[in-house]
Amino acid sequence: MPTLKGRVEPLFASAREPQLTKCAACGIEVDLPFRCNYCENYYCPEHRLPENHDCTETWRVKALKSARAISIPVQTGSGSGVHSMLLPARTRSMRFSTTEIEHLILGTALVTAAGISFLYGSASSALALVIATVIFAMGFILHELAHKYVAQNYGLWAEFRVNTFGVILTAISIVSPFKFIAPGAVMISGFADRDRMGLTAIAGPIVNIVITVGLLITLPVLASTPIYVAALYGAAINAFLALFNLIPFSIFDGRKVYAWNKRYWVVIFAVALLLTLYAYFLLGAI
């Protein structure tokens, strides 16, 4: 029969043996590691700060600091219901960091490659293929930059970032008949009410709709040229990009627009749907 001493000793033995964790930066074992709130890895006291362990998510730290730096204090409510908050100050300039430029270059390269694989064989000439691919890539880039411009105009921190999952799916789309072309998106930080989020979200699809309408208007002029099909493909793709992003679910722009103003969502969704149907109808008539 086990004694009380035999039962107690293992408990004290395990208490005397702390669980050690390796620092993700230098590899030393520590009994009280620090967990980074951004990359979620564990570090020793020397490498606990994001800037000391080359945190892969440092941009989140900069985003918070930037959003606070360009914010102004305001008060809302009245009487006993007064609340103070930091509201971002409006700005008119677009700012790009070195990291964002690198991500934009990578995203553009992936979208361009996916566009070539999608359009190859449909274009009537090499020139038409180049033009269609440029329109395809610009539709994606200008969509994202529209989000960035509106967000920064409201004083929010906004930068484009590729993400691993999106990069993998876009890379697969280059060699696969199934296309999912979304290597990244504009990340936004700072206080944003429903109006600001709605206007920021709707900016991207509006850009694609404007591109579509502009290309459709030029089609009669291009009817006898070799780039007619390229312009038509560009119009169809941009119309579909607007329609796809206006889906009112999950991470799509449509969810934010729908939550902000249902009437605006119905109108712009209907416009995108009609333009998509019309552009693909013209493609089918070729």
Secondary structure, DSSP 8 states (H G I E B T S, - for coil): ---HHHHHHHHHHHHTS---EE-TTT--EESS-EE-TTT--EE-GGG-SGGGTT-TTHHHHHHHHHHHHTEEEEEES-GGG-EEEEEE---------HHHHHHHHHHHHHHHHHHHHHHTTTSSSHHHHHHHHHHHHHHHHHHHHHHHHHHHHTT-EEEEEE-HHHHHHHHHHHHSSS-----EEEEEES---HHHHHHHHHHHHHHHHHHHHHHHHHHHHHTTSTTHHHHHHHHHHHHHHHHHHT-SSTTSHHHHHHHH-HHHHHHHHHHHHHHHHHHHHHHHT-
